[in-house]
Amino acid sequence: MVIKEEQSGSGDFDLNLFQGFSNPQAKYRTTKKWSCQSDDYPVAYFVGFKVRGIRDGAIFVSREKGTVNVISLKKLDPGLDKHTKVQDFESHSVLCNDIGNGCSKGIFYGRY
């Protein structure tokens, strides 16, 4: 999970080059066409996860290899200070107690 707080070319460059999105051998697909606008930020990239729902202060995801979901956090948690959780859709186990501060071990987390 990667959080981008503001629009920046260097942040997109890092995601595409260093996370392997632009690697021809990497097979990532987006579930929805995304064109980040400055008024969408902050945004969250869920790499290898599909966003299944948002309710009760939590984002519910399921693992889906090769998928990248991007969602705007502007309405949900614009200051990244509301302690928004990320939970597994089926088991409800907590992957991130607070998406603004990090995730559990085993979940890659970056904030740019």
Residue frames as a rotation matrix with the C-alpha (Angstrom) as fourth column:
MET 1
0.590 0.808 0.000 0.00
0.808 -0.590 0.000 0.00
0.000 0.000 -1.000 0.00
VAL 2
-0.625 -0.769 0.133 1.37
0.778 -0.628 0.026 3.32
0.063 0.120 0.991 -1.05
ILE 3
0.499 0.729 -0.469 -0.02
0.756 -0.630 -0.176 6.66
-0.424 -0.267 -0.865 0.08
LYS 4
-0.544 -0.576 0.610 0.63
0.771 -0.629 0.094 9.74
0.330 0.522 0.787 -2.03
GLU 5
-0.204 0.435 -0.877 -0.24
0.746 -0.512 -0.427 12.96
-0.634 -0.741 -0.220 -0.24
GLU 6
0.313 0.281 -0.907 0.02
-0.286 -0.883 -0.372 15.30
-0.906 0.376 -0.196 -3.20
GLN 7
0.962 0.088 0.258 0.34
0.220 0.307 -0.926 15.22
-0.160 0.948 0.276 -6.94
SER 8
0.294 -0.916 -0.272 3.93
-0.648 -0.400 0.648 14.84
-0.703 -0.014 -0.711 -8.09
GLY 9
0.668 -0.143 -0.730 5.66
-0.646 0.375 -0.665 13.51
0.369 0.916 0.158 -11.15
SER 10
-0.408 -0.913 -0.014 8.49
-0.770 0.352 -0.533 12.07
0.491 -0.207 -0.846 -9.06
GLY 11
-0.332 0.376 0.865 6.04
-0.684 0.535 -0.495 10.03
-0.649 -0.757 0.079 -6.94
ASP 12
0.772 0.631 -0.079 4.50
-0.479 0.495 -0.725 8.52
-0.418 0.598 0.684 -10.07
PHE 13
0.324 -0.757 -0.567 7.96
-0.731 0.181 -0.658 7.89
0.601 0.628 -0.495 -11.49
ASP 14
-0.584 -0.553 0.594 8.96
-0.811 0.428 -0.398 6.04
-0.034 -0.715 -0.698 -8.30
LEU 15
0.130 0.722 0.680 5.84
-0.539 0.627 -0.563 3.87
-0.832 -0.293 0.471 -8.40
ASN 16
0.886 0.292 -0.360 6.26
-0.447 0.334 -0.830 3.02
-0.122 0.896 0.427 -12.06
LEU 17
0.267 -0.871 -0.413 10.00
-0.619 0.173 -0.766 2.43
0.739 0.461 -0.492 -12.07
PHE 18
-0.627 -0.679 0.382 10.93
-0.702 0.280 -0.655 1.18
0.338 -0.679 -0.652 -8.61
GLN 19
-0.183 0.620 0.763 7.75
-0.640 0.514 -0.571 -0.76
-0.746 -0.593 0.302 -7.82
GLY 20
-0.802 -0.329 0.499 7.93
0.077 0.772 0.631 -2.42
-0.593 0.544 -0.594 -11.23
PHE 21
0.233 0.972 -0.034 4.73
0.088 -0.056 -0.995 -1.14
-0.968 0.229 -0.099 -12.79
SER 22
0.563 -0.039 -0.826 6.59
-0.743 -0.461 -0.485 -0.19
-0.361 0.887 -0.289 -15.97
ASN 23
-0.552 -0.761 0.341 8.53
-0.559 0.641 0.525 -3.47
-0.618 0.099 -0.780 -16.14
PRO 24
-0.200 0.512 -0.836 7.38
-0.929 0.173 0.328 -5.36
0.312 0.841 0.441 -19.25
GLN 25
-0.693 -0.076 -0.717 7.62
0.018 0.992 -0.123 -8.68
0.721 -0.098 -0.686 -17.35
ALA 26
-0.901 0.424 -0.088 5.34
0.070 -0.058 -0.996 -7.38
-0.427 -0.904 0.022 -14.58
LYS 27
-0.651 0.744 0.153 1.70
0.389 0.153 0.909 -8.02
0.652 0.651 -0.389 -15.30
TYR 28
-0.768 0.431 -0.475 -0.26
0.325 -0.376 -0.868 -5.44
-0.552 -0.820 0.149 -13.32
ARG 29
-0.507 0.668 0.545 -3.76
0.555 -0.231 0.799 -4.47
0.660 0.708 -0.253 -14.29
THR 30
-0.956 0.285 0.069 -5.88
-0.256 -0.697 -0.670 -1.72
-0.143 -0.658 0.739 -12.93
THR 31
-0.561 0.813 0.156 -9.50
0.768 0.581 -0.269 -2.46
-0.309 -0.031 -0.950 -12.21
LYS 32
0.666 0.741 -0.090 -10.52
0.662 -0.642 -0.385 1.10
-0.343 0.197 -0.918 -13.09
LYS 33
0.087 -0.608 0.789 -8.92
0.741 -0.490 -0.459 3.71
0.666 0.625 0.408 -15.30
TRP 34
0.550 0.027 -0.835 -7.33
0.738 -0.483 0.471 6.30
-0.391 -0.875 -0.286 -13.02
SER 35
-0.006 -0.526 0.850 -6.24
0.630 -0.663 -0.405 9.79
0.777 0.533 0.336 -13.84
CYS 36
-0.011 -0.037 -0.999 -5.16
0.976 -0.220 -0.002 11.50
-0.220 -0.975 0.038 -10.65
GLN 37
0.285 0.147 0.947 -6.13
0.381 -0.924 0.029 15.14
0.880 0.353 -0.319 -10.41
SER 38
-0.689 -0.664 0.291 -4.74
0.024 -0.422 -0.906 17.52
0.724 -0.618 0.306 -7.84
ASP 39
-0.256 0.652 0.714 -8.09
-0.907 -0.418 0.057 17.66
0.336 -0.633 0.698 -6.05
ASP 40
0.559 0.429 -0.710 -8.10
-0.251 0.903 0.348 13.83
0.790 -0.016 0.612 -5.55
TYR 41
-0.304 -0.852 -0.426 -5.21
0.205 0.378 -0.903 13.78
0.930 -0.362 0.060 -3.07
PRO 42
-0.445 -0.849 0.283 -4.31
-0.784 0.523 0.334 12.12
-0.432 -0.073 -0.899 -0.86
VAL 43
0.489 0.531 -0.692 -4.65
-0.785 0.614 -0.083 8.84
0.380 0.584 0.717 -2.75
ALA 44
0.045 -0.439 0.898 -3.89
-0.633 0.683 0.365 5.24
-0.773 -0.584 -0.247 -1.85
TYR 45
-0.009 -0.153 -0.988 -2.43
-0.871 0.487 -0.068 2.68
0.492 0.860 -0.138 -4.24
PHE 46
0.375 0.160 0.913 -3.36
-0.635 0.762 0.127 -0.87
-0.675 -0.628 0.387 -3.30
VAL 47
-0.135 -0.547 -0.826 -0.85
-0.946 0.318 -0.056 -3.10
0.294 0.774 -0.561 -5.09
GLY 48
-0.839 -0.150 -0.523 -1.96
-0.113 0.988 -0.102 -6.72
0.533 -0.027 -0.846 -5.17
PHE 49
-0.727 0.656 -0.201 -5.26
0.405 0.173 -0.898 -5.86
-0.555 -0.734 -0.392 -3.52
LYS 50
-0.554 0.676 0.485 -8.74
0.402 -0.293 0.867 -5.18
0.728 0.676 -0.110 -4.82
VAL 51
-0.930 0.318 0.184 -10.82
-0.346 -0.590 -0.730 -2.65
-0.123 -0.743 0.658 -2.89
ARG 52
-0.717 0.678 -0.158 -14.13
0.568 0.701 0.430 -4.33
0.403 0.219 -0.889 -2.07
GLY 53
0.410 0.903 0.129 -15.84
0.631 -0.383 0.674 -1.69
0.658 -0.195 -0.727 0.03
ILE 54
-0.789 -0.540 0.294 -15.53
0.170 -0.652 -0.739 1.29
0.590 -0.533 0.606 2.34
ARG 55
0.368 0.916 0.161 -17.64
0.011 -0.177 0.984 1.54
0.930 -0.360 -0.075 5.49
ASP 56
0.956 0.157 -0.247 -17.43
0.239 0.068 0.969 2.30
0.169 -0.985 0.027 9.19
GLY 57
0.698 -0.716 0.011 -14.06
-0.662 -0.639 0.391 4.04
-0.273 -0.280 -0.920 8.88
ALA 58
-0.081 -0.731 0.677 -12.42
-0.150 0.681 0.717 1.10
-0.985 -0.044 -0.165 7.14
ILE 59
0.119 -0.012 -0.993 -11.35
-0.993 -0.008 -0.119 0.14
-0.006 1.000 -0.013 3.64
PHE 60
0.386 0.098 0.917 -12.03
-0.285 0.958 0.017 -3.54
-0.877 -0.268 0.398 2.91
VAL 61
0.077 -0.490 -0.868 -9.72
-0.997 -0.041 -0.065 -5.31
-0.004 0.871 -0.492 0.46
SER 62
0.815 0.001 0.579 -9.02
-0.055 0.996 0.076 -8.78
-0.577 -0.093 0.812 -0.84
ARG 63
-0.250 -0.967 -0.044 -5.75
-0.278 0.028 0.960 -10.03
-0.927 0.253 -0.276 -2.24
GLU 64
0.858 0.413 0.305 -5.69
0.181 0.313 -0.932 -10.16
-0.481 0.855 0.194 -6.01
LYS 65
-0.062 -0.986 0.156 -2.33
0.481 0.108 0.870 -10.84
-0.874 0.129 0.468 -7.60
GLY 66
-0.624 -0.350 0.698 -1.40
0.776 -0.179 0.604 -8.50
-0.087 0.919 0.383 -10.42
THR 67
0.352 0.843 0.407 -4.00
0.805 -0.494 0.328 -5.87
0.478 0.212 -0.852 -9.53
VAL 68
-0.850 -0.473 -0.230 -3.52
0.525 -0.741 -0.419 -2.22
0.028 -0.477 0.878 -8.64
ASN 69
0.334 0.935 0.117 -6.41
0.868 -0.354 0.349 -0.20
0.367 -0.015 -0.930 -7.22
VAL 70
-0.859 -0.499 0.114 -6.13
0.428 -0.821 -0.377 3.53
0.282 -0.276 0.919 -6.63
ILE 71
0.263 0.961 -0.086 -8.65
0.878 -0.201 0.435 5.39
0.401 -0.190 -0.896 -4.51
SER 72
-0.260 -0.229 0.938 -8.93
-0.073 -0.964 -0.256 8.97
0.963 -0.135 0.234 -3.39
LEU 73
-0.346 0.084 -0.935 -8.81
0.895 0.328 -0.302 9.47
0.281 -0.941 -0.189 0.37
LYS 74
-0.826 -0.072 0.559 -9.92
0.065 -0.997 -0.033 13.10
0.560 0.009 0.828 0.14
LYS 75
0.048 0.926 0.374 -13.45
-0.575 -0.280 0.769 12.52
0.817 -0.251 0.519 1.47
LEU 76
0.609 0.206 -0.766 -12.62
0.294 0.839 0.459 9.57
0.737 -0.504 0.450 3.71
ASP 77
0.638 -0.505 -0.581 -9.48
0.662 -0.025 0.749 10.83
-0.393 -0.863 0.318 5.48
PRO 78
0.856 -0.216 0.470 -8.15
0.253 -0.617 -0.745 14.05
0.451 0.756 -0.474 3.88
GLY 79
0.521 -0.684 0.511 -5.61
-0.797 -0.604 0.005 14.80
0.305 -0.410 -0.860 6.62
LEU 80
0.092 -0.417 -0.904 -4.65
-0.037 0.906 -0.422 11.14
0.995 0.072 0.068 7.12
ASP 81
-0.807 -0.376 0.455 -5.50
-0.401 -0.215 -0.890 11.65
0.433 -0.901 0.022 10.79
LYS 82
0.104 0.956 0.275 -8.79
-0.963 0.028 0.269 9.78
0.250 -0.293 0.923 11.20
HIS 83
-0.543 -0.429 0.722 -7.12
-0.647 0.762 -0.033 6.39
-0.536 -0.485 -0.691 11.86
THR 84
0.458 0.686 -0.566 -8.75
-0.888 0.326 -0.325 4.77
-0.039 0.651 0.758 8.81
LYS 85
-0.048 -0.412 0.910 -8.25
-0.370 0.853 0.367 1.00
-0.928 -0.319 -0.193 8.96
VAL 86
-0.104 0.052 -0.993 -7.60
-0.934 0.337 0.116 -1.38
0.341 0.940 0.013 6.11
GLN 87
-0.157 0.164 0.974 -9.15
-0.633 0.740 -0.226 -4.80
-0.758 -0.652 -0.012 6.69
ASP 88
-0.992 -0.122 0.019 -9.41
-0.078 0.737 0.671 -8.08
-0.096 0.665 -0.741 4.85
PHE 89
-0.469 0.865 -0.180 -12.82
-0.787 -0.316 0.530 -8.30
0.402 0.391 0.828 3.18
GLU 90
0.130 0.545 -0.828 -13.55
-0.146 0.837 0.527 -11.88
0.981 0.053 0.189 4.24
SER 91
-0.080 -0.241 -0.967 -11.83
0.786 0.582 -0.210 -12.38
0.613 -0.777 0.143 7.59
HIS 92
0.832 0.367 0.416 -11.99
0.143 -0.866 0.478 -8.73
0.536 -0.339 -0.774 8.72
SER 93
0.365 -0.789 -0.494 -8.40
0.886 0.132 0.444 -9.07
-0.285 -0.600 0.748 9.99
VAL 94
0.899 -0.041 -0.436 -6.70
-0.044 -0.999 0.005 -5.70
-0.435 0.015 -0.900 10.25
LEU 95
0.474 -0.756 0.452 -3.94
0.849 0.254 -0.464 -5.08
0.236 0.604 0.761 7.69
CYS 96
-0.620 -0.575 0.534 -3.45
0.362 -0.813 -0.456 -1.43
0.697 -0.089 0.712 8.69
ASN 97
-0.198 0.518 -0.832 -4.70
0.955 -0.089 -0.283 0.00
-0.221 -0.851 -0.477 11.97
ASP 98
0.490 0.240 -0.838 -4.18
0.138 -0.971 -0.197 3.49
-0.861 -0.019 -0.509 10.59
ILE 99
0.611 -0.214 0.762 -3.55
0.789 0.240 -0.566 3.96
-0.061 0.947 0.316 6.87
GLY 100
0.883 -0.264 0.388 -1.91
-0.159 -0.946 -0.282 7.30
0.441 0.187 -0.878 7.67
ASN 101
0.475 -0.703 0.529 0.78
-0.853 -0.221 0.472 5.70
-0.215 -0.676 -0.705 9.84
GLY 102
-0.600 -0.763 -0.239 1.60
-0.799 0.588 0.129 2.27
0.042 0.268 -0.962 8.44
CYS 103
0.483 0.712 -0.510 0.55
-0.689 0.668 0.280 -1.34
0.540 0.216 0.814 8.16
SER 104
0.777 -0.166 0.608 1.25
-0.366 0.666 0.649 -4.62
-0.513 -0.727 0.457 9.88
LYS 105
-0.329 -0.944 0.028 4.44
-0.618 0.238 0.749 -6.52
-0.714 0.229 -0.662 9.15
GLY 106
-0.520 0.077 0.851 4.24
0.494 0.840 0.226 -8.36
-0.697 0.537 -0.474 5.85
ILE 107
0.611 0.686 0.395 2.33
0.762 -0.375 -0.527 -5.53
-0.213 0.624 -0.752 4.15
PHE 108
-0.521 -0.793 0.316 4.53
0.848 -0.524 0.082 -3.15
0.100 0.310 0.945 2.18
TYR 109
0.655 0.682 -0.324 3.74
0.718 -0.696 -0.013 0.44
-0.234 -0.225 -0.946 3.13
GLY 110
-0.572 -0.797 0.197 5.11
0.821 -0.555 0.136 3.63
0.001 0.240 0.971 1.66
ARG 111
0.576 0.706 -0.412 4.10
0.687 -0.691 -0.222 7.25
-0.442 -0.155 -0.883 2.08
TYR 112
-0.456 -0.721 0.521 5.22
0.890 -0.372 0.263 9.83
0.004 0.584 0.812 -0.45
